[in-house]
Amino acid sequence: MNQDTVNPQKSRKGFSRIFHAGGYSLAGLKAGWGETAFRQEVILSAILLPIAFWLGQTWVEVALLCGSVILVMVVELLNTGIETAIDRIGTEWHALSKRAKDMGSAAVLLSLILCLGIWLAAIWKIMHV
């Protein structure tokens, strides 16, 4: 089977590849927007990201605050991708499907805990200076 007929993206080069990859990324963000959790995280990030520039006193602090918020959205998209791939295979209950979905959910939880910890540390620092 010819690889080009399966995935035309593999044969693209240069700007064409970048342009099409950007389109796929935008489609992924649009698909993510259909997920309630991702929508909530995007809305919260619209509030937290500007606050990060006010709260952070150095570029490193701003980067940590912003990065932790963006990381939550990245992990949420990956978790949704895992869940979608599992559901494509089959919607019937299977121990391995449950395990994959649970691990994706745990990754989201850990990213949220990390984000919360970074933000609480930054607020603590501001309040005790």
N, C-alpha and C positions, 0 to 999 in steps of 0.2 A: 504494500500500500504506500502511495506517495505521501510523504509528510506534509507537502504543501497543500494537498487537498483536505487534510485533516485540520490543519491550523495555519491559515495564511499569514498570521502574525510572525511565524518562525522565518519566513522568507523575506520579510521586510528589513530594510537597512536604513540607517541614518535618521533624517528628520521624519520620514514616513513612519518608522517604527515608534519614535518618540510620540508623534502626534496620535497614532492609534492607541498606544499604551495609555496616554493621557485620557483618551475617550473611554477606555475600559475602566480606568480609575474613577472617572466621574460617574460612570454607570454603577460602579460598586458603592460609591457614596450615596447615590440615589436609592439603590437597593437597601443600603443600611438605614436610610431615612425611614423606610417602611417598617423598621423595628422600633417598638416603643422605647426600649432601653437605650438604644443609640440616640434617638430623638431627645430623650431626657438628658443624656450626657452632652449632646451638642448645645442644648439650651443652657445647661449649667456652665459649660465652657465659655459661652458668650458672656457670662457674668464673671467667671473666675479669671479669664485671661487678662482683661483690662485691670482687674484688681491686682494681679501678679506684678504688673509694672509699677503699681503704686506701693505695694507691700515689699517687694524685693529691693534691697539696698545696693546690690551689686548685680552685674550681668549674670553671674553664676546663680545667685538666688532667684533672679527672674527666670532663668533657663530651667532651674529645677522645678519651680512652681508651674511654669507653662508646660514643661515636659511631662510632669506627672499627670496633668490633666489630659494632654494629648495621648499619653500612653493608655489611659483608660479607654479612650475611643478606639485606638488601634486594637487593643485586646478584645474589645467588644465586637469589632468587625471580624476578627479572626474566629472568635467563638461562634458568631453567626454563620461564618463560612463552614465551620466544622459541622454545625447542626444541619445546615442546608445539604451538605454532601451526604451526611448520614441519612437524612430523610429521602434523598434521591435513591439511595440503595434500597430502602424499604421503611415503611412506617410501622411495621409490626415490632413489638418489643423484642429486644435482644440484649443480652448482658454486655456485649462489646460496644453496641451502640450507646447504651446507657453510660458505660464507662467513659467513652469519648466525650459525650455531652457533659457529663459531670466534671471531667477534667477541664473542659473549656470554661465551664461556669466557675470552677475554682480559680482559674487564671484571672477571670474578671474580678472575682472577690479579692485576690491578692493585689491586683493593680489598684483597686479602690482603697484597700488598706494602706498601701504605699502612698497613694495620693493624699489621703487623709493625714497620715503621719507627717508628711512633708509640710502640708499646710498648717497643721497644728504647731509644728516646731517653729515655723516662720512667724506665726501669730504670737506664740510664747515669747520668742526673741524680741519682737516689737514691744510687747507689754512689759518686759522686764529689763529694758535698757534704760 
